[in-house]
Amino acid sequence: MRRPMGRGDVAATRNLLAAAHRAGRPHVVYVSIAGSDRIPLAYYRAKQHCERLVERSELPWTILRTTQFHDLVATFFAMQRWSPAVAVPAGVSFQPIDVRDVADRLAALAAEPAAGRVADLGGPQIRTTRELARAYLQVTGRRRVVLPLPLPGRTFRGYREGRHLVPGNAAGRTTFDEFLAGSTRRPG
C-alpha cells in the first residue's frame, strides 16, 4: 500500500513539536513552501497540515515559506538525462532559491523572537521552465530538445498562474545559473 505524499513530514513535525514541548518550549522555526495554500497538490496539503500543527502547538513559532530549491529544479531535469528530450510544463515559471540563502534566513529567524508567519522568501529570478532546462543542459553539456507540454488540471493551472511565486520578495542571492556553475559535481 502506498503512503500519501507528505505523510512523513506530518509525522516528523509531530515528533519535533513533542520534543520541543519536552525541551521547555523553545522557539520553533518551520520551513514550508510558497503557494502551498494556493496550489492543490497532495504534498502541499501535507505542508499545510504541518503549518497548522505548528500554529496550534502552543509553542512560540515562526513559519517561513520559500520557493523551490535549485536542487529540486536540477533534479527534475537530471531525472530525464536518458530521454531524447527534456519535457517541461508549458507556461510555467519557477523562482528557484539556493538552500544556503534559505538557511541564512532561517538562522536569522531562529535568533529573533517568534514572529508567526513571516514574508515568503523567493529566489532572485523568475524564469520559465524552458529557460531553466536550457541553462541546465548547457552546464551539463547535453544537447536535447526542450519540449514544453501543456499539462491539464487545477495543479498546473495554479503553477501557470504563478501562485507559487513571490515576485515581491525575491530576496535570494544565488541565481540558478550560479548554482549550476558552482556545483562541485555535474548535476545529473
N, C-alpha and C positions, 0 to 999 in steps of 0.2 A: 504494500500500500504506500502510495506517495504522500509525503508530508506537504502541507500547504506552504507556499513560499513565505519566508519571513518568520515562520514558527520558531526557529532557533533564536531569532532576535528578541521575540517576545519573552521566551524563557530566560535568555541571558539578561534582559532588562529586569525581569522579576528578581533574579538572583542578585543583580547589582543593587537593587533597591533594598532587598532584605539585608544584604551585607552592610549597606550604608546605615540602616537603622541600628544594626548591632554595633557599628563603629562610632556611634554618638552623633548621628545626624549631620554629616558633612554636606557641603555644597556639592550637588550632583550636576555635572555638565554633560548634556546628552547631544550627540550629533545626529541629525536627521537629514532629510532630502528636500530640497526646494521643490515646491509644487506637489508634494506628496498628498496634499489635501485637494488638489485640483485635477489630478490625472488618475483615472480608475484602473489602477494596476494592483494586483494582489500584493506584491511586495510593498508598495506604497501604503496600502491599507494596514499592513503589519507595522510599518513605521509609525503610522498614525496611532495605532493601538499602543505602541511603546511610549509615544509622546503623552498620551492620556494617563498611562501608568505613572510616568514621572510627575505629571501635573497633580495627580491625586495622591501622591506618596506621602504628603505631609512633611516632606524634606525641603530644604532650600534648593531651588533648581534653576537652571538656565538651559534653554534649548536653542541650538544653532542649526539651522537648515542650510545645506550647501548644495551647489550644483554638482554634477557628476565629476568624478575624479578623472584626471588624464589617463591613469592606468586602466580604468574601465573602458574608456573610448578606445585606447590602443588594443586592449584585449579583444574587443568586438571585431576589430579588423584582423588581428592575429589569428582568431579562430577560423578565418576564411583563407588562410595562407595557401591552401592547396586548390582553392577554387580558381577557375579561369577568369572570374570577375569578382569584384568586391560589391556585394549588394548593400545598399543603404536605404533607409526610409526616405522617400521623396518628400520634399517640402519641409524637412525637419532640420532644425539647428540645435546646437548644443553650446554651452558656455562652460567648458571643462576647466577644472581648477586643480592645482597641484596639492597633493596631500600635505606638503610642508607648509603651504600657506594656511591650510585649514588647521594644522597642528599649532601653528603660531597663534592663531585666533583663539583656539580652544584653551591654550595655556594662559593667554591674557584673561579670558573669561573666568577661568578657574581661580585666578588670583584676585578677582573682584568679587563684590557681594553678589548674591543670586539676583538675576535680572529677569527671570521669566523667559518669554520668547523674545529673542533679540533679532535684529535685522538679518535677513538671509544673506549669505555670502556667495558671490559668484566669481568665476574666473574672469580674466581681463578681457577676453574676446568672445563674441558670439559668432559662431561660424557654422555654415551648413555642413551636413554630414558628408556631402560630396567634397567640400574643401578639406575637411578633416581627413577623409580617406586618401585624398591625393597627397596631402602632407605626409601621412603615414607611409604610403607607397614610395614616395621619393626618398625618405630617410632609410627605409629598409632595402632600397634598390630593386624593388619589384616593379614589373610592368604588368599592370592589369587594367582592364576596363572597369570604371566605376559605374555601377548600374543602379540608378535611383528607382526604387519600387514604390508605387503608390499603395500604401497599406490601409485597409479599411478599419473601421471600428472607432469607438469612443476614445480608447487609449491613444491611438495615433493621431486622432483629431486633436486631442489635448496637446500632444507634442507639436503638431503643425501650428497650433495657435500660440505656442510658446509659453504655456502655463508652467513650465519647469524652469524658465529663465528669470534672472533678476538683473535686468539691464541697469537699473538704478543703483545697484550695489556691486558693481564689477570691481571688487577690491583685491582679488588675487593678483599676484605679481608675475607669475611664470606662465607664459603662453604655451599652447600645445606644441608648437614648433620648438620652443626652447626645451620643453620637457623631452621631446623626442631626441633632440640634438645632444642633450645632457645625459641620456640613458647610458649606463655603463655597459649594458648588453643591448644588442639589437632586438627591438620588440619583434616577437613572432618569429 
